[in-house]
Amino acid sequence: MTEPPPPPPGSSFVYGGMIAVGALLATLCGGCTLYFGGTTVSRMLTSHVDSGLTWVVFALLVGGLPTLGGLILVREGLRGLRRVKTPPQ
């Protein structure tokens, strides 16, 4: 059985960058989405305004998609880093 080829040099740096950028995206965009969505929902509950639902959907679309992208970057970066760090069997 042939062994898999060694990872290219610098791949751990790329995977670490993916993790860092993904964590920043998820943290900043997720926090902003949580803040604006939460304040809109609290205003809707206290003042009984129905137009806030539009803002919640808008916040989820504008901030939720980059948050999801950041989480995917973190997951794939961790997977790649594990692949680089594990010794061949």
N, C-alpha and C positions, 0 to 999 in steps of 0.2 A: 504494500500500500504506500502510495506517495504522500509525503507530508505537505501540508498547505504552505504556500510561499510566505516568507516573512513579511510583516507589515512594512509599508514604505516608511522611510525616515521622516520624522516630523509629524506622523499621523496622530500621536498622542497630543501634540500641541494643537492640532486642528480640532480634535475631539474636546479638548479642554476649552477651546474658544467657543465651540458650539454650546457647551454647558454654561459658560459664563454669559453669553449673549442670550441664551434661552431663559436663564434664571432672571436676568435683568428684565427681559420682555414680560415674563410671567408675573414678576413682582410689581413692576411699575404699572403695566396695563391692567393687571388684575386688581391692584389696589385702587386705581382710579375708577375702574368699573364698579367695584364694590362700594366705593364712596358715593359716586353719583347715583348709582342704582338704589343704594340704601337710603340716601336722603330723599330721593324722589318717592320711594315707597313710604317712608315715614310721613312725608307731606301729604301723600294720598290718604293715609290712614287717619291723620289728624284733621284735615280740612275737607275730606270727602270730595276731592276733585278727581274727575274721571280722565282728564287729559294727561295725567302722569304716566299712564301705561305706555303711551307713545314714546316718552322719554326713556322708560326702562328698556323697551325693545331697542331703541336707538343706542343706548349705552351698551347693551349686550352685543349688538352688531359691531359697533365701532371699537369697543374695548375687549370684547370676548374673543373675537377672532385672533387678534395678536396674542392674547393670553394663551389660547389653545396652541398657536404656532410656537410660542415659547416653551410650553410644556412638551411639545413634540420634539423640539430641538434638544431639550435636556434629556429626554428619554433616549433618543438616538445617540447623543453624545456619550451617555453612560454605557450604552450597549457597545459602541465602538471602542471605548476605553477599556472595557472588560475584555474584548477580543484581543486588543493589543497587549494587555498585561498578562493574560494567561499563557503559560508556557505550552509549547506544542507537546502532544502526548506521544 
